[in-house]
Amino acid sequence: MIGPRGRKFLGLAGLLAGLLFYAAIMVTIAVRVLPDHWLAELIFYPLAGLLWLLPAVPLVRWMQAQDH
């Protein structure tokens, strides 16, 4: 069983790897798919900036969970 320190280490490694992967995907979408229009950018960038929280919040909760 993984202890609290191991869980935090694995969670941090997963969070950093996932965030790098997510950022690469968002940059690719922004450069190749996003139309060059101010309204599209106004919608896309805040949405992309918050969307990474969906997988991050459960991961952080798992990292902080107490052992029973």
PyRosetta script that sets phi, psi and omega in degrees:
from pyrosetta import init, pose_from_sequence

init()
pose = pose_from_sequence("MIGPRGRKFLGLAGLLAGLLFYAAIMVTIAVRVLPDHWLAELIFYPLAGLLWLLPAVPLVRWMQAQDH")
pose.set_psi(1, 144.0)
pose.set_omega(1, -179.1)
pose.set_phi(2, -85.0)
pose.set_psi(2, 131.6)
pose.set_omega(2, 177.7)
pose.set_phi(3, -80.7)
pose.set_psi(3, 178.0)
pose.set_omega(3, -178.6)
pose.set_phi(4, -59.6)
pose.set_psi(4, -40.9)
pose.set_omega(4, -179.8)
pose.set_phi(5, -67.6)
pose.set_psi(5, -40.7)
pose.set_omega(5, 178.4)
pose.set_phi(6, -65.7)
pose.set_psi(6, -39.5)
pose.set_omega(6, 178.8)
pose.set_phi(7, -64.7)
pose.set_psi(7, -41.2)
pose.set_omega(7, 178.5)
pose.set_phi(8, -66.6)
pose.set_psi(8, -39.8)
pose.set_omega(8, 178.3)
pose.set_phi(9, -64.3)
pose.set_psi(9, -47.9)
pose.set_omega(9, 178.7)
pose.set_phi(10, -63.2)
pose.set_psi(10, -40.7)
pose.set_omega(10, 178.8)
pose.set_phi(11, -63.9)
pose.set_psi(11, -42.6)
pose.set_omega(11, 178.9)
pose.set_phi(12, -65.1)
pose.set_psi(12, -43.4)
pose.set_omega(12, 178.2)
pose.set_phi(13, -62.3)
pose.set_psi(13, -43.6)
pose.set_omega(13, 178.0)
pose.set_phi(14, -65.0)
pose.set_psi(14, -40.1)
pose.set_omega(14, 179.4)
pose.set_phi(15, -64.6)
pose.set_psi(15, -44.8)
pose.set_omega(15, 179.1)
pose.set_phi(16, -66.2)
pose.set_psi(16, -44.4)
pose.set_omega(16, 178.7)
pose.set_phi(17, -63.2)
pose.set_psi(17, -44.2)
pose.set_omega(17, 179.4)
pose.set_phi(18, -64.5)
pose.set_psi(18, -39.1)
pose.set_omega(18, 179.9)
pose.set_phi(19, -67.6)
pose.set_psi(19, -39.4)
pose.set_omega(19, 175.7)
pose.set_phi(20, -63.2)
pose.set_psi(20, -44.6)
pose.set_omega(20, 177.9)
pose.set_phi(21, -62.1)
pose.set_psi(21, -44.9)
pose.set_omega(21, 179.3)
pose.set_phi(22, -62.3)
pose.set_psi(22, -43.7)
pose.set_omega(22, 179.6)
pose.set_phi(23, -62.8)
pose.set_psi(23, -40.6)
pose.set_omega(23, 178.8)
pose.set_phi(24, -62.7)
pose.set_psi(24, -40.9)
pose.set_omega(24, 178.5)
pose.set_phi(25, -65.3)
pose.set_psi(25, -45.0)
pose.set_omega(25, -178.6)
pose.set_phi(26, -65.4)
pose.set_psi(26, -37.9)
pose.set_omega(26, 177.5)
pose.set_phi(27, -65.6)
pose.set_psi(27, -42.5)
pose.set_omega(27, 178.3)
pose.set_phi(28, -61.3)
pose.set_psi(28, -44.1)
pose.set_omega(28, 177.7)
pose.set_phi(29, -63.0)
pose.set_psi(29, -43.9)
pose.set_omega(29, -178.1)
pose.set_phi(30, -63.1)
pose.set_psi(30, -37.4)
pose.set_omega(30, -176.4)
pose.set_phi(31, -82.0)
pose.set_psi(31, -41.4)
pose.set_omega(31, -171.9)
pose.set_phi(32, -96.2)
pose.set_psi(32, -30.5)
pose.set_omega(32, -171.5)
pose.set_phi(33, -109.4)
pose.set_psi(33, -40.1)
pose.set_omega(33, -174.0)
pose.set_phi(34, -63.5)
pose.set_psi(34, 126.3)
pose.set_omega(34, 177.3)
pose.set_phi(35, -66.5)
pose.set_psi(35, 150.5)
pose.set_omega(35, -179.3)
pose.set_phi(36, -81.2)
pose.set_psi(36, 73.5)
pose.set_omega(36, -179.1)
pose.set_phi(37, -140.3)
pose.set_psi(37, 139.1)
pose.set_omega(37, -174.3)
pose.set_phi(38, -63.0)
pose.set_psi(38, -34.1)
pose.set_omega(38, -178.7)
pose.set_phi(39, -71.0)
pose.set_psi(39, -39.7)
pose.set_omega(39, 177.0)
pose.set_phi(40, -62.6)
pose.set_psi(40, -41.5)
pose.set_omega(40, 178.7)
pose.set_phi(41, -68.3)
pose.set_psi(41, -37.8)
pose.set_omega(41, 179.0)
pose.set_phi(42, -62.8)
pose.set_psi(42, -32.5)
pose.set_omega(42, 178.3)
pose.set_phi(43, -84.3)
pose.set_psi(43, -43.3)
pose.set_omega(43, -172.7)
pose.set_phi(44, -67.5)
pose.set_psi(44, -49.7)
pose.set_omega(44, -171.8)
pose.set_phi(45, -65.6)
pose.set_psi(45, -45.0)
pose.set_omega(45, 175.1)
pose.set_phi(46, -64.8)
pose.set_psi(46, -37.6)
pose.set_omega(46, 178.5)
pose.set_phi(47, -64.6)
pose.set_psi(47, -44.9)
pose.set_omega(47, 178.2)
pose.set_phi(48, -65.4)
pose.set_psi(48, -33.3)
pose.set_omega(48, 179.6)
pose.set_phi(49, -70.3)
pose.set_psi(49, -25.4)
pose.set_omega(49, -179.7)
pose.set_phi(50, -101.3)
pose.set_psi(50, -21.7)
pose.set_omega(50, -174.9)
pose.set_phi(51, -64.5)
pose.set_psi(51, -27.5)
pose.set_omega(51, -179.6)
pose.set_phi(52, -67.3)
pose.set_psi(52, -15.5)
pose.set_omega(52, 179.1)
pose.set_phi(53, -69.1)
pose.set_psi(53, -24.6)
pose.set_omega(53, -178.2)
pose.set_phi(54, -58.0)
pose.set_psi(54, -47.9)
pose.set_omega(54, 175.7)
pose.set_phi(55, -84.2)
pose.set_psi(55, -21.4)
pose.set_omega(55, -175.0)
pose.set_phi(56, -74.2)
pose.set_psi(56, -38.0)
pose.set_omega(56, -176.7)
pose.set_phi(57, -62.7)
pose.set_psi(57, -49.3)
pose.set_omega(57, 177.2)
pose.set_phi(58, -63.0)
pose.set_psi(58, -33.5)
pose.set_omega(58, 178.8)
pose.set_phi(59, -66.1)
pose.set_psi(59, -42.8)
pose.set_omega(59, 178.5)
pose.set_phi(60, -66.5)
pose.set_psi(60, -38.3)
pose.set_omega(60, 176.8)
pose.set_phi(61, -62.7)
pose.set_psi(61, -40.7)
pose.set_omega(61, 177.2)
pose.set_phi(62, -64.0)
pose.set_psi(62, -39.4)
pose.set_omega(62, 179.6)
pose.set_phi(63, -63.6)
pose.set_psi(63, -35.0)
pose.set_omega(63, -176.3)
pose.set_phi(64, -90.8)
pose.set_psi(64, -3.2)
pose.set_omega(64, -176.5)
pose.set_phi(65, -62.6)
pose.set_psi(65, 145.5)
pose.set_omega(65, 178.3)
pose.set_phi(66, -86.8)
pose.set_psi(66, 144.3)
pose.set_omega(66, 174.7)
pose.set_phi(67, -75.0)
pose.set_psi(67, 142.8)
pose.set_omega(67, 178.7)
pose.set_phi(68, -104.0)
pose.dump_pdb("model.pdb")
